[in-house]
């Protein structure tokens, strides 16, 4: 779809091993630039953060979420949410997101009778 993917080591390795180009960025505290640096520098337009339950991910999640909120970068925390977002982006980029065809969940809910 024309996006450049950026991931920390494990994520970048996974995508690259499966034929999907993904650039590498350091984890928080792993050297510069790190995840927070690219958010602060407005080098990303969407963050998908689904960490494993290792090391101090609770603090990392909190730091990433705060940076995304402060710099108005959309932030997704589940694979289901990421898949839905990617499908929605693909639909809009494919010409299926014209006036009135994209709705919020609340708008869809209001249509239920």
N, C-alpha and C positions, 0 to 999 in steps of 0.2 A: 504493500500500500504506500510505499515511499517513505516510511519512517526508518530512522536509524535506531537500532536497539542498543542499549547499554546495560550491562549487568555486572554484578560483583563476580568474583572468580568462578564459583561453582555454577552460577547461572550462565555466564558467558561461555564456559567450557561446555556445558550441556547443549546450548543452542548451536555453537560452532561444530560440535561433534555430530549434530543432526542436520548439518547443511544450511543452517540459518545464521547469517552473519550477525555477530553481536560483539560490540566493542567492550573493553574491560574498564571498570572504574573501581577504585579502592573502597573497601568497607570503611565505616566511620572509624577514624583513628588508625587506619592502615596505610597512611601516606597521602600525599597530595597529588592530584585532586582526589577527593573522596566524594561519596554520595551527596553529602551536604553541600560541598563546593559547587557541584554541577546544578543543584537546585537553586542556590543563592545567585549563581551566575546566569540563571534563566536559560540553561542549555538543554533543559528537558521540558516537554509539554504534558507528560503524564507519568506518574509513578505507580508501579504495581509492586507492592511489597508483601510477599508471602513467605516470611522466614521460617526456617526449621527451629525447633525448640532446643537450640544449642546456645552456647555462650550467653552474653547478656543482651538478648534480643529485645527484651521488654524496654530497656532504656534506648536502644537503637530505634525501635518502632516509634517511641515517643518523640525522639529528636527529629526523625524524618517527617512524622506527621505534623509537628509544629512548623518545620521549615516549609512544608507544602501549604499549610494554611496561611502562613505569613506571606508567601510569595505567589499565592493563588494558583498552585499547581494541583490539578485533580489527582486524587490519591485513592487507589484501590487496594483492598487487603485480602481478597479471596480470589481463588482461581475461577469460581463461578462468576464473580463480578467482572473479572478481567475478560473472560470469554464473552460475556454479554456486551461489554464495552467494545471489544474488537469487532464483534458482529454488527453492532450499531454503527461503528465508524465505517466499516466496509459497505454497509447499506447506503449510508449517506454519500460516501465517495463514489458509489456505483450509480448515483442519480436517483436513489429511492428515498431521499430525505428532504424533498421539496416542501414548500409551504404547507403547514398543517399535517404533514405525515409523521413527524416526530413528536412524541408526546412524553410527558413525565409519567412516572408510575401513578401519581395522584390523579392525573387526567384520565388514564386508563381505568383506574378504580371508579371514578365518577361515572363512567359509561356502563358499569355493571348494573343490571336491573334485576 
